[in-house]
Amino acid sequence: MSKIVISGYYGFNNLGDESILTAIISNLKDRIEGVEITVLSQEPKFTISKHHVHAIDRRNVFKIIDEIRKSDLLISGGGSLLQDVTSFRSIIYYLGVIGIGILLNKKVMIYSQGMGPINRPINRWFTKLVLDKVDYITLRDHKSENLLKEINVINENIIITADPVIGLKKADIELGREILIKAGIKDLSKPTICFALRGRDKTQNTINVISKVTDRIINEMDVNVVFIPFHLGEDINILDDIEKKIENKAVFLRDKYNVEEMLSIIGNLDLLIGIRLHSLIFGAVMNIPLTAISYDPKINNFMEFIEELVYCHINDLEEEGLFNEIKDKLVKEEEYKLELHNKVNELKKRLSINEDIILRLLQ
């Protein structure tokens, strides 16, 4: 029986990262019979109940060493783990876990990660030192590959695949339909437009623009508008401010949804305006037209990967342009869906390379 340890940003109540874990676990179980998986988690009990795998406290160094020692493979899995913009300590943590795997002479794989930004010279040096010694590195975009070249990583086994979340299976939309109706949407025959905002980008301009555009599209286009928090702890505040400011009735979801429920909700949309990366990827999985507002290069990288443009950077958000963007996307909805469907299928094929590599490593 193969034993795999997975390290990542898990157990933090972030739907995007939980969806990464869902996708990785699903792919592993589909391809490797009887695989035994242990996840390093902030909340092991939550991870065990949600993902039906073994989990240990990601802060317990002795348990981490013991689990990696007993494993056949360590996966550093998905997301933007190796960056030093949000925190100096996080990149040291993830590189440290990888280093434990290397020191214990285990097979180690970086799984469809987005690299960077890595700004501090010491972090660049440490990243190169560690990544040169892992067995395989798969990346979710070309810009991550460029960063590794920039910091002189010389590992010969670097392959671009796709974000793990793109591998999620499409959900039945009936459950999401029920959730939206219960939340207050009375007529789903109207176009339904969703905003997936990010609490950390809460500025007065963002609140003003989104509020004004919400009122305009309801008044002038006769649509439903729904706001979805992808990170419940961070995103509620900006939703509260927008709800107080708008004049019309929009729906604000405030419950905690699992991956299947969120996919199902998004499957009922006609357009998703997303700042959070994984809201955009969920939209792509469910074949929903997307408008991306960027706060980080990873948004640009994903949209470039599906051959689409980012609408604007969060700092450049303005009312008239966003209103016209929404009108244009709704007019061309069916054409856009067909193009997106073909692009996502191609990404799913590329993503399967990860499990091909894992099977080789385990053999």
Phi and psi in degrees as a GROMACS rama.xvg file:
@    title "Ramachandran Plot"
@    xaxis  label "Phi"
@    yaxis  label "Psi"
@TYPE xy
-82.0648  136.806  SER-2
-116.12  125.232  LYS-3
-126.036  134.107  ILE-4
-105.362  134.551  VAL-5
-118.393  125.923  ILE-6
-109.962  140.102  SER-7
177.775  -169.954  GLY-8
-90.94  71.4731  TYR-9
-115.162  146.667  TYR-10
85.2925  20.6877  GLY-11
-110.714  13.9349  PHE-12
65.6524  29.0304  ASN-13
-107.664  112.627  ASN-14
-61.7663  -34.826  LEU-15
-61.2568  -48.1728  GLY-16
-71.8657  -33.5016  ASP-17
-65.7727  -32.7617  GLU-18
-70.7266  -32.6075  SER-19
-59.5498  -48.491  ILE-20
-63.2448  -41.8735  LEU-21
-55.6885  -46.4778  THR-22
-66.2712  -43.884  ALA-23
-63.4445  -47.248  ILE-24
-61.0205  -44.6219  ILE-25
-60.2423  -45.0364  SER-26
-64.4522  -40.8173  ASN-27
-65.2861  -44.4725  LEU-28
-68.5135  -30.6528  LYS-29
-67.724  -32.9085  ASP-30
-103.754  -22.7622  ARG-31
-121.89  107.719  ILE-32
-66.2022  129.398  GLU-33
70.7877  18.0441  GLY-34
-62.2426  139.596  VAL-35
-108.416  119.969  GLU-36
-116.098  133.101  ILE-37
-120.536  130.522  THR-38
-111.201  135.963  VAL-39
-85.2593  116.188  LEU-40
-133.26  147.7  SER-41
-67.2936  -33.5347  GLN-42
-129.872  83.0887  GLU-43
-55.1044  -39.5686  PRO-44
-62.571  -41.1066  LYS-45
-61.6441  -46.6319  PHE-46
-64.1121  -39.753  THR-47
-62.3884  -46.9553  ILE-48
-71.1474  -33.6433  SER-49
-81.525  -39.873  LYS-50
-110.061  -6.64396  HIS-51
57.8265  46.7708  HIS-52
-133.377  171.237  VAL-53
-76.4682  147.971  HIS-54
-146.424  147.911  ALA-55
-131.477  164.451  ILE-56
-67.6132  121.09  ASP-57
-67.1825  -11.013  ARG-58
-94.6909  -8.12755  ARG-59
-92.8256  97.0762  ASN-60
-60.6979  -39.5682  VAL-61
-66.2322  -41.0068  PHE-62
-66.5312  -39.3763  LYS-63
-60.4846  -48.3756  ILE-64
-59.1393  -43.596  ILE-65
-64.0533  -43.4225  ASP-66
-67.2863  -41.7655  GLU-67
-66.3199  -39.1739  ILE-68
-57.9439  -36.4025  ARG-69
-85.81  -4.58468  LYS-70
-92.1496  167.522  SER-71
-99.4357  -22.3063  ASP-72
-153.935  137.655  LEU-73
-108.431  126.82  LEU-74
-110.541  124.928  ILE-75
-95.2431  106.569  SER-76
-108.878  110.656  GLY-77
67.5859  166.754  GLY-78
79.4874  -166.648  GLY-79
-109.272  68.8371  SER-80
-77.9044  -39.493  LEU-81
-96.1094  80.7138  LEU-82
-151.227  155.783  GLN-83
-124.697  28.5615  ASP-84
-85.5675  -48.6924  VAL-85
-78.643  -27.606  THR-86
-162.908  140.356  SER-87
-74.9165  -35.047  PHE-88
-74.0688  -31.0665  ARG-89
-64.4297  -41.423  SER-90
-65.7125  -35.8146  ILE-91
-65.5444  -40.7971  ILE-92
-59.9416  -53.0802  TYR-93
-66.5912  -38.6225  TYR-94
-66.9339  -33.7383  LEU-95
-64.646  -41.9022  GLY-96
-62.7503  -44.7712  VAL-97
-60.2585  -41.5227  ILE-98
-60.4671  -36.6842  GLY-99
-60.5815  -45.1342  ILE-100
-59.5197  -41.541  GLY-101
-65.6459  -45.9708  ILE-102
-63.9247  -30.9335  LEU-103
-86.3864  7.32824  LEU-104
61.2229  38.7131  ASN-105
-96.9928  157.081  LYS-106
-67.8474  135.146  LYS-107
-132.469  132.006  VAL-108
-130.602  132.163  MET-109
-87.6719  122.451  ILE-110
-108.416  104.13  TYR-111
47.0903  49.8538  SER-112
-90.8881  157.885  GLN-113
-102.885  123.7  GLY-114
-93.2402  137.643  MET-115
84.6128  -177.957  GLY-116
-68.3455  144.525  PRO-117
-121.309  105.932  ILE-118
-99.6084  -34.0761  ASN-119
-79.9496  132.211  ARG-120
-54.7803  -39.3928  PRO-121
-65.088  -36.287  ILE-122
-71.4012  -36.3862  ASN-123
-63.0489  -43.8743  ARG-124
-62.8071  -46.0569  TRP-125
-65.8772  -40.1392  PHE-126
-61.3266  -46.0926  THR-127
-61.309  -44.9989  LYS-128
-56.1242  -44.8467  LEU-129
-76.9348  -47.0481  VAL-130
-68.6681  -24.8864  LEU-131
-65.0719  -18.7611  ASP-132
-105.385  -4.63556  LYS-133
-80.7749  164.064  VAL-134
-77.6831  -43.1522  ASP-135
-144.449  146.404  TYR-136
-126.459  116.619  ILE-137
-110.549  141.412  THR-138
-121.758  156.182  LEU-139
-93.6759  -6.26003  ARG-140
-161.838  165.149  ASP-141
-70.2873  -31.5349  HIS-142
-68.0301  -29.7525  LYS-143
-65.172  -40.2573  SER-144
-62.2935  -41.6673  GLU-145
-62.5357  -37.6939  ASN-146
-64.7435  -41.6991  LEU-147
-63.4429  -36.1258  LEU-148
-65.6636  -39.2777  LYS-149
-62.7426  -35.4765  GLU-150
-96.9363  12.4734  ILE-151
67.9613  33.6689  ASN-152
-68.0924  127.961  VAL-153
-112.691  15.0309  ILE-154
-59.8915  130.008  ASN-155
-81.6695  -13.9996  GLU-156
-104.723  67.2762  ASN-157
-115.272  123.499  ILE-158
-134.366  139.178  ILE-159
-92.9222  123.807  ILE-160
-115.589  -100.768  THR-161
-167.488  168.939  ALA-162
-63.9067  134.19  ASP-163
-54.9628  -32.1947  PRO-164
-64.6094  -25.1952  VAL-165
-64.7518  -17.6679  ILE-166
-84.3368  -3.47172  GLY-167
-60.9577  145.902  LEU-168
-79.776  144.708  LYS-169
-60.8938  142.289  LYS-170
-98.5906  152.927  ALA-171
-65.7321  134.445  ASP-172
-86.024  -3.79406  ILE-173
-65.7716  -40.1785  GLU-174
-62.094  -43.644  LEU-175
-64.3777  -35.9493  GLY-176
-60.9496  -44.5095  ARG-177
-63.6591  -40.6265  GLU-178
-63.3084  -42.8974  ILE-179
-67.623  -39.9607  LEU-180
-65.7586  -43.9375  ILE-181
-62.7932  -32.6336  LYS-182
-76.1492  -15.3604  ALA-183
129.754  -0.521501  GLY-184
-80.6501  118.778  ILE-185
-91.7327  -26.6464  LYS-186
-135.739  95.9177  ASP-187
-82.7477  3.75519  LEU-188
-76.2138  -19.5769  SER-189
-75.4092  154.253  LYS-190
-58.5184  140.105  PRO-191
-118.123  122.583  THR-192
-114.007  135.992  ILE-193
-119.338  141.634  CYS-194
-111.682  126.125  PHE-195
-114.736  93.6532  ALA-196
-94.0079  176.43  LEU-197
-129.209  120.951  ARG-198
-58.4367  -31.6797  GLY-199
-68.8462  -16.28  ARG-200
-95.8685  21.8295  ASP-201
-71.2118  100.776  LYS-202
-124.516  162.337  THR-203
-63.0523  -35.5348  GLN-204
-65.4749  -43.6724  ASN-205
-60.4426  -46.0967  THR-206
-61.2702  -45.6598  ILE-207
-63.9441  -47.2388  ASN-208
-65.386  -48.4629  VAL-209
-63.7215  -39.0815  ILE-210
-63.3553  -47.0649  SER-211
-65.4667  -42.2765  LYS-212
-65.8873  -39.2025  VAL-213
-57.9381  -49.7069  THR-214
-61.6595  -40.2485  ASP-215
-67.0452  -45.0221  ARG-216
-69.6659  -30.4949  ILE-217
-69.2807  -44.4477  ILE-218
-70.4387  -44.8979  ASN-219
-95.4649  -20.5257  GLU-220
-119.746  -5.09783  MET-221
53.2137  61.4324  ASP-222
-121.029  163.193  VAL-223
-86.8697  144.179  ASN-224
-126.751  131.714  VAL-225
-131.392  140.937  VAL-226
-112.079  130.978  PHE-227
-122.682  126.464  ILE-228
-88.1545  121.356  PRO-229
-86.3518  -27.0836  PHE-230
-121.796  98.2487  HIS-231
-54.8676  -42.3035  LEU-232
-67.1315  -33.424  GLY-233
-92.4845  -31.3575  GLU-234
-94.7351  -13.8335  ASP-235
-64.5174  -38.141  ILE-236
-59.6754  -43.9788  ASN-237
-68.7903  -33.3713  ILE-238
-66.6077  -39.7142  LEU-239
-60.4806  -43.1975  ASP-240
-65.0863  -39.5337  ASP-241
-68.8309  -40.8663  ILE-242
-61.0381  -37.7624  GLU-243
-68.1563  -28.0757  LYS-244
-89.8428  -30.3839  LYS-245
-76.643  153.692  ILE-246
-94.9783  -26.181  GLU-247
-94.2732  175.44  ASN-248
-92.134  116.496  LYS-249
-121.259  164.984  ALA-250
-102.882  129.747  VAL-251
-117.4  110.875  PHE-252
-80.6919  131.314  LEU-253
-129.173  6.35793  ARG-254
-87.7836  166.487  ASP-255
-91.5668  120.963  LYS-256
-112.381  144.386  TYR-257
-83.0649  178.187  ASN-258
-60.8215  -46.1043  VAL-259
-61.9117  -42.7404  GLU-260
-64.867  -41.7759  GLU-261
-67.9391  -41.0295  MET-262
-59.4521  -41.7753  LEU-263
-66.0541  -40.7083  SER-264
-59.9913  -48.9486  ILE-265
-64.5676  -30.0877  ILE-266
-63.8971  -15.3194  GLY-267
-92.59  1.56875  ASN-268
-87.4659  162.224  LEU-269
-107.261  -17.8774  ASP-270
-160.958  136.242  LEU-271
-118.111  122.544  LEU-272
-101.534  109.215  ILE-273
-120.425  137.07  GLY-274
-101.706  -37.8454  ILE-275
-74.4329  131.661  ARG-276
-54.1449  -47.4747  LEU-277
-76.4548  -15.9664  HIS-278
-66.1368  -40.1403  SER-279
-66.5583  -40.0853  LEU-280
-68.6426  -39.5481  ILE-281
-58.3938  -42.8716  PHE-282
-60.8004  -41.226  GLY-283
-64.895  -42.4092  ALA-284
-59.4584  -40.2139  VAL-285
-90.2833  7.2235  MET-286
59.874  47.7742  ASN-287
-109.67  132.556  ILE-288
-53.9389  143.697  PRO-289
-124.475  143.405  LEU-290
-124.757  117.677  THR-291
-101.02  130.207  ALA-292
-112.433  123.071  ILE-293
-95.2161  139.001  SER-294
-121.714  -7.18154  TYR-295
-153.779  148.751  ASP-296
-55.7019  -24.3343  PRO-297
-64.8544  -28.6999  LYS-298
-66.687  -47.247  ILE-299
-60.8354  -40.5379  ASN-300
-62.6953  -44.4115  ASN-301
-65.3965  -45.434  PHE-302
-64.7567  -36.7669  MET-303
-64.031  -36.8083  GLU-304
-64.2628  -34.1465  PHE-305
-97.0623  16.596  ILE-306
59.2719  41.956  GLU-307
-126.318  155.721  GLU-308
-90.1682  146.189  LEU-309
-74.3197  136.581  VAL-310
-64.4257  -51.9001  TYR-311
-166.658  169.849  CYS-312
-81.5601  151.362  HIS-313
-56.3364  -33.2615  ILE-314
-73.1976  -15.2533  ASN-315
-106.434  12.5723  ASP-316
-65.2268  129.003  LEU-317
-143.484  155.816  GLU-318
-64.5531  -54.3344  GLU-319
-62.604  -43.2357  GLU-320
-63.6917  -43.1868  GLY-321
-67.2882  -39.443  LEU-322
-59.9445  -45.4742  PHE-323
-67.9975  -35.6252  ASN-324
-60.6564  -43.9785  GLU-325
-63.9131  -44.5956  ILE-326
-59.0055  -45.2443  LYS-327
-64.2425  -42.8362  ASP-328
-65.6654  -37.0911  LYS-329
-68.8266  -36.9218  LEU-330
-64.1426  -38.3066  VAL-331
-101.338  24.4971  LYS-332
-56.1341  -50.76  GLU-333
-67.6022  -39.5324  GLU-334
-61.9324  -42.8526  GLU-335
-65.281  -40.837  TYR-336
-60.8299  -41.5411  LYS-337
-63.6049  -45.0491  LEU-338
-63.9433  -43.1996  GLU-339
-64.312  -40.8247  LEU-340
-56.664  -45.9434  HIS-341
-66.0372  -39.5773  ASN-342
-67.7908  -41.3269  LYS-343
-66.4714  -39.453  VAL-344
-59.9541  -38.2939  ASN-345
-66.391  -40.1724  GLU-346
-65.7472  -37.0844  LEU-347
-61.8257  -38.7213  LYS-348
-63.5768  -42.0045  LYS-349
-66.6594  -35.1783  ARG-350
-63.9004  -32.1725  LEU-351
-64.8676  -15.0846  SER-352
-59.4915  -33.1056  ILE-353
-55.9127  -48.6183  ASN-354
-71.1684  -30.5122  GLU-355
-60.1494  -43.5362  ASP-356
-64.6028  -44.8334  ILE-357
-60.1845  -42.9544  ILE-358
-61.1964  -39.6423  LEU-359
-64.7515  -42.1042  ARG-360
-64.517  -38.7911  LEU-361
-71.4935  -29.3931  LEU-362
